[in-house]
Amino acid sequence: MYVEEVCIDGFKSYAQRTVVPQFDQYFNAITGLNGSGKSNILDSICFVLGITNLSQVKLCTFVSL
């Protein structure tokens, strides 16, 4: 299972509908300026999946690189 697209609407810093398309099956990088909502993309995916302990997810993501 992998993410193909993220559609965020009314979540944290994404008050208006925002679509992040074309996720690669193996590797993705979210880049941007400080305060642009990069971490909120991971938070929104975890929210949908029901993951509440984000520190473990971010640690595993870093280690797997």
PDB file of N, CA, C and O in Angstrom:
ATOM      1  N   MET A   1       0.840  -1.173   0.000  1.00  0.00           N
ATOM      2  CA  MET A   1       0.000   0.000   0.000  1.00  0.00           C
ATOM      3  C   MET A   1       0.888   1.240   0.000  1.00  0.00           C
ATOM      4  O   MET A   1       1.882   1.293   0.725  1.00  0.00           O
ATOM      5  N   TYR A   2       0.536   2.235  -0.807  1.00  0.00           N
ATOM      6  CA  TYR A   2       1.272   3.481  -0.808  1.00  0.00           C
ATOM      7  C   TYR A   2       0.317   4.635  -1.124  1.00  0.00           C
ATOM      8  O   TYR A   2      -0.763   4.427  -1.677  1.00  0.00           O
ATOM      9  N   VAL A   3       0.724   5.828  -0.773  1.00  0.00           N
ATOM     10  CA  VAL A   3      -0.079   7.030  -0.979  1.00  0.00           C
ATOM     11  C   VAL A   3       0.124   7.514  -2.412  1.00  0.00           C
ATOM     12  O   VAL A   3       1.258   7.677  -2.862  1.00  0.00           O
ATOM     13  N   GLU A   4      -0.968   7.742  -3.119  1.00  0.00           N
ATOM     14  CA  GLU A   4      -0.889   8.277  -4.479  1.00  0.00           C
ATOM     15  C   GLU A   4      -1.088   9.785  -4.496  1.00  0.00           C
ATOM     16  O   GLU A   4      -0.494  10.486  -5.316  1.00  0.00           O
ATOM     17  N   GLU A   5      -1.932  10.290  -3.582  1.00  0.00           N
ATOM     18  CA  GLU A   5      -2.279  11.710  -3.574  1.00  0.00           C
ATOM     19  C   GLU A   5      -2.809  12.071  -2.189  1.00  0.00           C
ATOM     20  O   GLU A   5      -3.433  11.247  -1.521  1.00  0.00           O
ATOM     21  N   VAL A   6      -2.558  13.300  -1.767  1.00  0.00           N
ATOM     22  CA  VAL A   6      -3.095  13.790  -0.507  1.00  0.00           C
ATOM     23  C   VAL A   6      -3.944  15.022  -0.808  1.00  0.00           C
ATOM     24  O   VAL A   6      -3.495  15.951  -1.479  1.00  0.00           O
ATOM     25  N   CYS A   7      -5.152  15.017  -0.314  1.00  0.00           N
ATOM     26  CA  CYS A   7      -6.069  16.139  -0.482  1.00  0.00           C
ATOM     27  C   CYS A   7      -6.418  16.653   0.913  1.00  0.00           C
ATOM     28  O   CYS A   7      -7.107  15.971   1.671  1.00  0.00           O
ATOM     29  N   ILE A   8      -5.942  17.856   1.253  1.00  0.00           N
ATOM     30  CA  ILE A   8      -6.110  18.417   2.593  1.00  0.00           C
ATOM     31  C   ILE A   8      -7.074  19.589   2.510  1.00  0.00           C
ATOM     32  O   ILE A   8      -6.894  20.494   1.695  1.00  0.00           O
ATOM     33  N   ASP A   9      -8.097  19.569   3.355  1.00  0.00           N
ATOM     34  CA  ASP A   9      -9.098  20.633   3.345  1.00  0.00           C
ATOM     35  C   ASP A   9      -9.514  20.938   4.785  1.00  0.00           C
ATOM     36  O   ASP A   9     -10.172  20.122   5.432  1.00  0.00           O
ATOM     37  N   GLY A  10      -9.131  22.107   5.279  1.00  0.00           N
ATOM     38  CA  GLY A  10      -9.506  22.508   6.629  1.00  0.00           C
ATOM     39  C   GLY A  10      -8.726  21.818   7.729  1.00  0.00           C
ATOM     40  O   GLY A  10      -9.254  21.629   8.825  1.00  0.00           O
ATOM     41  N   PHE A  11      -7.498  21.440   7.473  1.00  0.00           N
ATOM     42  CA  PHE A  11      -6.664  20.764   8.469  1.00  0.00           C
ATOM     43  C   PHE A  11      -5.439  21.617   8.754  1.00  0.00           C
ATOM     44  O   PHE A  11      -4.634  21.876   7.860  1.00  0.00           O
ATOM     45  N   LYS A  12      -5.301  22.048   9.993  1.00  0.00           N
ATOM     46  CA  LYS A  12      -4.175  22.857  10.460  1.00  0.00           C
ATOM     47  C   LYS A  12      -3.942  24.067   9.561  1.00  0.00           C
ATOM     48  O   LYS A  12      -4.828  24.912   9.438  1.00  0.00           O
ATOM     49  N   SER A  13      -2.769  24.173   8.928  1.00  0.00           N
ATOM     50  CA  SER A  13      -2.450  25.368   8.134  1.00  0.00           C
ATOM     51  C   SER A  13      -3.074  25.335   6.741  1.00  0.00           C
ATOM     52  O   SER A  13      -2.874  26.264   5.958  1.00  0.00           O
ATOM     53  N   TYR A  14      -3.821  24.289   6.420  1.00  0.00           N
ATOM     54  CA  TYR A  14      -4.458  24.177   5.104  1.00  0.00           C
ATOM     55  C   TYR A  14      -5.957  24.449   5.224  1.00  0.00           C
ATOM     56  O   TYR A  14      -6.771  23.528   5.156  1.00  0.00           O
ATOM     57  N   ALA A  15      -6.307  25.710   5.401  1.00  0.00           N
ATOM     58  CA  ALA A  15      -7.720  26.087   5.546  1.00  0.00           C
ATOM     59  C   ALA A  15      -8.473  25.859   4.234  1.00  0.00           C
ATOM     60  O   ALA A  15      -9.629  25.436   4.244  1.00  0.00           O
ATOM     61  N   GLN A  16      -7.823  26.138   3.121  1.00  0.00           N
ATOM     62  CA  GLN A  16      -8.449  25.903   1.820  1.00  0.00           C
ATOM     63  C   GLN A  16      -7.960  24.579   1.255  1.00  0.00           C
ATOM     64  O   GLN A  16      -6.875  24.106   1.593  1.00  0.00           O
ATOM     65  N   ARG A  17      -8.763  23.997   0.404  1.00  0.00           N
ATOM     66  CA  ARG A  17      -8.447  22.688  -0.184  1.00  0.00           C
ATOM     67  C   ARG A  17      -7.104  22.752  -0.929  1.00  0.00           C
ATOM     68  O   ARG A  17      -6.896  23.592  -1.804  1.00  0.00           O
ATOM     69  N   THR A  18      -6.207  21.838  -0.552  1.00  0.00           N
ATOM     70  CA  THR A  18      -4.886  21.736  -1.166  1.00  0.00           C
ATOM     71  C   THR A  18      -4.650  20.289  -1.569  1.00  0.00           C
ATOM     72  O   THR A  18      -4.870  19.380  -0.769  1.00  0.00           O
ATOM     73  N   VAL A  19      -4.211  20.069  -2.785  1.00  0.00           N
ATOM     74  CA  VAL A  19      -3.945  18.715  -3.278  1.00  0.00           C
ATOM     75  C   VAL A  19      -2.449  18.572  -3.528  1.00  0.00           C
ATOM     76  O   VAL A  19      -1.836  19.395  -4.208  1.00  0.00           O
ATOM     77  N   VAL A  20      -1.876  17.519  -2.968  1.00  0.00           N
ATOM     78  CA  VAL A  20      -0.473  17.182  -3.211  1.00  0.00           C
ATOM     79  C   VAL A  20      -0.488  15.908  -4.060  1.00  0.00           C
ATOM     80  O   VAL A  20      -0.656  14.809  -3.533  1.00  0.00           O
ATOM     81  N   PRO A  21      -0.310  16.063  -5.373  1.00  0.00           N
ATOM     82  CA  PRO A  21      -0.458  14.904  -6.277  1.00  0.00           C
ATOM     83  C   PRO A  21       0.854  14.172  -6.529  1.00  0.00           C
ATOM     84  O   PRO A  21       1.933  14.622  -6.142  1.00  0.00           O
ATOM     85  N   GLN A  22       0.722  13.055  -7.176  1.00  0.00           N
ATOM     86  CA  GLN A  22       1.831  12.289  -7.742  1.00  0.00           C
ATOM     87  C   GLN A  22       2.910  11.893  -6.738  1.00  0.00           C
ATOM     88  O   GLN A  22       4.086  12.196  -6.936  1.00  0.00           O
ATOM     89  N   PHE A  23       2.515  11.224  -5.670  1.00  0.00           N
ATOM     90  CA  PHE A  23       3.495  10.648  -4.762  1.00  0.00           C
ATOM     91  C   PHE A  23       4.149   9.463  -5.447  1.00  0.00           C
ATOM     92  O   PHE A  23       3.475   8.677  -6.113  1.00  0.00           O
ATOM     93  N   ASP A  24       5.448   9.332  -5.290  1.00  0.00           N
ATOM     94  CA  ASP A  24       6.170   8.190  -5.826  1.00  0.00           C
ATOM     95  C   ASP A  24       5.984   7.005  -4.890  1.00  0.00           C
ATOM     96  O   ASP A  24       5.817   7.192  -3.685  1.00  0.00           O
ATOM     97  N   GLN A  25       6.008   5.815  -5.413  1.00  0.00           N
ATOM     98  CA  GLN A  25       5.806   4.622  -4.600  1.00  0.00           C
ATOM     99  C   GLN A  25       6.962   4.376  -3.631  1.00  0.00           C
ATOM    100  O   GLN A  25       6.760   3.757  -2.586  1.00  0.00           O
ATOM    101  N   TYR A  26       8.167   4.848  -3.955  1.00  0.00           N
ATOM    102  CA  TYR A  26       9.338   4.505  -3.157  1.00  0.00           C
ATOM    103  C   TYR A  26       9.978   5.664  -2.399  1.00  0.00           C
ATOM    104  O   TYR A  26      10.515   5.457  -1.311  1.00  0.00           O
ATOM    105  N   PHE A  27       9.935   6.871  -2.945  1.00  0.00           N
ATOM    106  CA  PHE A  27      10.632   7.967  -2.284  1.00  0.00           C
ATOM    107  C   PHE A  27       9.928   9.282  -2.572  1.00  0.00           C
ATOM    108  O   PHE A  27       9.554   9.558  -3.711  1.00  0.00           O
ATOM    109  N   ASN A  28       9.746  10.101  -1.524  1.00  0.00           N
ATOM    110  CA  ASN A  28       9.147  11.423  -1.663  1.00  0.00           C
ATOM    111  C   ASN A  28       9.828  12.382  -0.705  1.00  0.00           C
ATOM    112  O   ASN A  28      10.293  11.989   0.365  1.00  0.00           O
ATOM    113  N   ALA A  29       9.879  13.644  -1.103  1.00  0.00           N
ATOM    114  CA  ALA A  29      10.438  14.687  -0.244  1.00  0.00           C
ATOM    115  C   ALA A  29       9.507  15.890  -0.296  1.00  0.00           C
ATOM    116  O   ALA A  29       9.124  16.350  -1.372  1.00  0.00           O
ATOM    117  N   ILE A  30       9.150  16.388   0.876  1.00  0.00           N
ATOM    118  CA  ILE A  30       8.329  17.592   0.975  1.00  0.00           C
ATOM    119  C   ILE A  30       9.271  18.724   1.372  1.00  0.00           C
ATOM    120  O   ILE A  30       9.882  18.678   2.439  1.00  0.00           O
ATOM    121  N   THR A  31       9.390  19.733   0.523  1.00  0.00           N
ATOM    122  CA  THR A  31      10.291  20.845   0.799  1.00  0.00           C
ATOM    123  C   THR A  31       9.522  22.151   0.792  1.00  0.00           C
ATOM    124  O   THR A  31       8.441  22.247   0.210  1.00  0.00           O
ATOM    125  N   GLY A  32      10.087  23.152   1.444  1.00  0.00           N
ATOM    126  CA  GLY A  32       9.461  24.474   1.460  1.00  0.00           C
ATOM    127  C   GLY A  32      10.056  25.336   2.548  1.00  0.00           C
ATOM    128  O   GLY A  32      10.909  24.898   3.320  1.00  0.00           O
ATOM    129  N   LEU A  33       9.599  26.553   2.594  1.00  0.00           N
ATOM    130  CA  LEU A  33      10.078  27.507   3.586  1.00  0.00           C
ATOM    131  C   LEU A  33       9.579  27.150   4.979  1.00  0.00           C
ATOM    132  O   LEU A  33       8.608  26.409   5.131  1.00  0.00           O
ATOM    133  N   ASN A  34      10.255  27.687   5.997  1.00  0.00           N
ATOM    134  CA  ASN A  34       9.792  27.499   7.370  1.00  0.00           C
ATOM    135  C   ASN A  34       8.388  28.059   7.507  1.00  0.00           C
ATOM    136  O   ASN A  34       8.091  29.155   7.032  1.00  0.00           O
ATOM    137  N   GLY A  35       7.531  27.293   8.161  1.00  0.00           N
ATOM    138  CA  GLY A  35       6.164  27.743   8.390  1.00  0.00           C
ATOM    139  C   GLY A  35       5.224  27.520   7.222  1.00  0.00           C
ATOM    140  O   GLY A  35       4.092  28.003   7.243  1.00  0.00           O
ATOM    141  N   SER A  36       5.670  26.795   6.200  1.00  0.00           N
ATOM    142  CA  SER A  36       4.812  26.587   5.027  1.00  0.00           C
ATOM    143  C   SER A  36       3.889  25.381   5.165  1.00  0.00           C
ATOM    144  O   SER A  36       3.042  25.161   4.298  1.00  0.00           O
ATOM    145  N   GLY A  37       4.031  24.589   6.237  1.00  0.00           N
ATOM    146  CA  GLY A  37       3.125  23.469   6.483  1.00  0.00           C
ATOM    147  C   GLY A  37       3.637  22.118   6.038  1.00  0.00           C
ATOM    148  O   GLY A  37       2.845  21.205   5.801  1.00  0.00           O
ATOM    149  N   LYS A  38       4.944  21.971   5.921  1.00  0.00           N
ATOM    150  CA  LYS A  38       5.520  20.694   5.482  1.00  0.00           C
ATOM    151  C   LYS A  38       5.149  19.561   6.435  1.00  0.00           C
ATOM    152  O   LYS A  38       4.688  18.510   5.992  1.00  0.00           O
ATOM    153  N   SER A  39       5.342  19.760   7.715  1.00  0.00           N
ATOM    154  CA  SER A  39       5.048  18.695   8.679  1.00  0.00           C
ATOM    155  C   SER A  39       3.561  18.411   8.778  1.00  0.00           C
ATOM    156  O   SER A  39       3.169  17.319   9.188  1.00  0.00           O
ATOM    157  N   ASN A  40       2.725  19.374   8.410  1.00  0.00           N
ATOM    158  CA  ASN A  40       1.278  19.156   8.452  1.00  0.00           C
ATOM    159  C   ASN A  40       0.823  18.152   7.403  1.00  0.00           C
ATOM    160  O   ASN A  40      -0.240  17.550   7.551  1.00  0.00           O
ATOM    161  N   ILE A  41       1.603  17.958   6.351  1.00  0.00           N
ATOM    162  CA  ILE A  41       1.263  16.935   5.361  1.00  0.00           C
ATOM    163  C   ILE A  41       1.393  15.554   5.987  1.00  0.00           C
ATOM    164  O   ILE A  41       0.499  14.722   5.837  1.00  0.00           O
ATOM    165  N   LEU A  42       2.498  15.298   6.690  1.00  0.00           N
ATOM    166  CA  LEU A  42       2.660  14.026   7.394  1.00  0.00           C
ATOM    167  C   LEU A  42       1.609  13.890   8.490  1.00  0.00           C
ATOM    168  O   LEU A  42       1.054  12.807   8.677  1.00  0.00           O
ATOM    169  N   ASP A  43       1.330  14.965   9.214  1.00  0.00           N
ATOM    170  CA  ASP A  43       0.316  14.931  10.256  1.00  0.00           C
ATOM    171  C   ASP A  43      -1.051  14.552   9.695  1.00  0.00           C
ATOM    172  O   ASP A  43      -1.796  13.806  10.331  1.00  0.00           O
ATOM    173  N   SER A  44      -1.386  15.058   8.516  1.00  0.00           N
ATOM    174  CA  SER A  44      -2.695  14.751   7.936  1.00  0.00           C
ATOM    175  C   SER A  44      -2.783  13.279   7.525  1.00  0.00           C
ATOM    176  O   SER A  44      -3.829  12.653   7.692  1.00  0.00           O
ATOM    177  N   ILE A  45      -1.701  12.728   6.995  1.00  0.00           N
ATOM    178  CA  ILE A  45      -1.695  11.309   6.632  1.00  0.00           C
ATOM    179  C   ILE A  45      -1.849  10.447   7.883  1.00  0.00           C
ATOM    180  O   ILE A  45      -2.618   9.485   7.887  1.00  0.00           O
ATOM    181  N   CYS A  46      -1.123  10.787   8.937  1.00  0.00           N
ATOM    182  CA  CYS A  46      -1.218  10.036  10.190  1.00  0.00           C
ATOM    183  C   CYS A  46      -2.611  10.157  10.809  1.00  0.00           C
ATOM    184  O   CYS A  46      -3.121   9.191  11.376  1.00  0.00           O
ATOM    185  N   PHE A  47      -3.227  11.334  10.705  1.00  0.00           N
ATOM    186  CA  PHE A  47      -4.572  11.545  11.227  1.00  0.00           C
ATOM    187  C   PHE A  47      -5.568  10.600  10.558  1.00  0.00           C
ATOM    188  O   PHE A  47      -6.397   9.985  11.229  1.00  0.00           O
ATOM    189  N   VAL A  48      -5.484  10.491   9.249  1.00  0.00           N
ATOM    190  CA  VAL A  48      -6.397   9.612   8.510  1.00  0.00           C
ATOM    191  C   VAL A  48      -6.161   8.148   8.865  1.00  0.00           C
ATOM    192  O   VAL A  48      -7.111   7.370   8.954  1.00  0.00           O
ATOM    193  N   LEU A  49      -4.907   7.771   9.069  1.00  0.00           N
ATOM    194  CA  LEU A  49      -4.572   6.386   9.400  1.00  0.00           C
ATOM    195  C   LEU A  49      -4.788   6.057  10.871  1.00  0.00           C
ATOM    196  O   LEU A  49      -4.690   4.895  11.265  1.00  0.00           O
ATOM    197  N   GLY A  50      -5.083   7.075  11.691  1.00  0.00           N
ATOM    198  CA  GLY A  50      -5.334   6.846  13.114  1.00  0.00           C
ATOM    199  C   GLY A  50      -4.074   6.738  13.949  1.00  0.00           C
ATOM    200  O   GLY A  50      -4.117   6.194  15.053  1.00  0.00           O
ATOM    201  N   ILE A  51      -2.955   7.239  13.454  1.00  0.00           N
ATOM    202  CA  ILE A  51      -1.694   7.193  14.191  1.00  0.00           C
ATOM    203  C   ILE A  51      -1.640   8.411  15.107  1.00  0.00           C
ATOM    204  O   ILE A  51      -1.759   9.549  14.651  1.00  0.00           O
ATOM    205  N   THR A  52      -1.458   8.162  16.407  1.00  0.00           N
ATOM    206  CA  THR A  52      -1.466   9.263  17.365  1.00  0.00           C
ATOM    207  C   THR A  52      -0.086   9.641  17.883  1.00  0.00           C
ATOM    208  O   THR A  52       0.115  10.775  18.316  1.00  0.00           O
ATOM    209  N   ASN A  53       0.864   8.722  17.849  1.00  0.00           N
ATOM    210  CA  ASN A  53       2.204   9.000  18.345  1.00  0.00           C
ATOM    211  C   ASN A  53       3.106   9.371  17.173  1.00  0.00           C
ATOM    212  O   ASN A  53       3.783   8.511  16.610  1.00  0.00           O
ATOM    213  N   LEU A  54       3.115  10.649  16.807  1.00  0.00           N
ATOM    214  CA  LEU A  54       3.853  11.099  15.630  1.00  0.00           C
ATOM    215  C   LEU A  54       5.362  11.050  15.809  1.00  0.00           C
ATOM    216  O   LEU A  54       6.090  10.986  14.819  1.00  0.00           O
ATOM    217  N   SER A  55       5.853  11.077  17.048  1.00  0.00           N
ATOM    218  CA  SER A  55       7.302  11.052  17.257  1.00  0.00           C
ATOM    219  C   SER A  55       7.904   9.740  16.755  1.00  0.00           C
ATOM    220  O   SER A  55       9.009   9.742  16.213  1.00  0.00           O
ATOM    221  N   GLN A  56       7.201   8.628  16.925  1.00  0.00           N
ATOM    222  CA  GLN A  56       7.703   7.350  16.428  1.00  0.00           C
ATOM    223  C   GLN A  56       7.685   7.298  14.908  1.00  0.00           C
ATOM    224  O   GLN A  56       8.592   6.731  14.298  1.00  0.00           O
ATOM    225  N   VAL A  57       6.670   7.878  14.293  1.00  0.00           N
ATOM    226  CA  VAL A  57       6.567   7.869  12.834  1.00  0.00           C
ATOM    227  C   VAL A  57       7.689   8.684  12.224  1.00  0.00           C
ATOM    228  O   VAL A  57       8.333   8.235  11.275  1.00  0.00           O
ATOM    229  N   LYS A  58       7.935   9.876  12.754  1.00  0.00           N
ATOM    230  CA  LYS A  58       8.988  10.729  12.215  1.00  0.00           C
ATOM    231  C   LYS A  58      10.357  10.109  12.444  1.00  0.00           C
ATOM    232  O   LYS A  58      11.231  10.225  11.586  1.00  0.00           O
ATOM    233  N   LEU A  59      10.564   9.456  13.575  1.00  0.00           N
ATOM    234  CA  LEU A  59      11.833   8.802  13.848  1.00  0.00           C
ATOM    235  C   LEU A  59      12.056   7.659  12.871  1.00  0.00           C
ATOM    236  O   LEU A  59      13.154   7.514  12.334  1.00  0.00           O
ATOM    237  N   CYS A  60      11.034   6.846  12.631  1.00  0.00           N
ATOM    238  CA  CYS A  60      11.172   5.734  11.696  1.00  0.00           C
ATOM    239  C   CYS A  60      11.400   6.225  10.285  1.00  0.00           C
ATOM    240  O   CYS A  60      12.159   5.608   9.537  1.00  0.00           O
ATOM    241  N   THR A  61      10.769   7.310   9.900  1.00  0.00           N
ATOM    242  CA  THR A  61      10.954   7.862   8.571  1.00  0.00           C
ATOM    243  C   THR A  61      12.397   8.315   8.394  1.00  0.00           C
ATOM    244  O   THR A  61      12.998   8.080   7.346  1.00  0.00           O
ATOM    245  N   PHE A  62      12.954   8.960   9.410  1.00  0.00           N
ATOM    246  CA  PHE A  62      14.324   9.439   9.341  1.00  0.00           C
ATOM    247  C   PHE A  62      15.306   8.266   9.271  1.00  0.00           C
ATOM    248  O   PHE A  62      16.253   8.284   8.485  1.00  0.00           O
ATOM    249  N   VAL A  63      15.069   7.250  10.101  1.00  0.00           N
ATOM    250  CA  VAL A  63      15.974   6.116  10.163  1.00  0.00           C
ATOM    251  C   VAL A  63      15.947   5.322   8.866  1.00  0.00           C
ATOM    252  O   VAL A  63      16.978   4.789   8.457  1.00  0.00           O
ATOM    253  N   SER A  64      14.783   5.227   8.202  1.00  0.00           N
ATOM    254  CA  SER A  64      14.688   4.404   7.006  1.00  0.00           C
ATOM    255  C   SER A  64      15.385   5.038   5.811  1.00  0.00           C
ATOM    256  O   SER A  64      15.615   4.355   4.813  1.00  0.00           O
ATOM    257  N   LEU A  65      15.732   6.330   5.880  1.00  0.00           N
ATOM    258  CA  LEU A  65      16.448   6.955   4.776  1.00  0.00           C
ATOM    259  C   LEU A  65      17.849   6.445   4.749  1.00  0.00           C
ATOM    260  O   LEU A  65      18.635   6.845   3.890  1.00  0.00           O
TER     261      LEU A  65
END
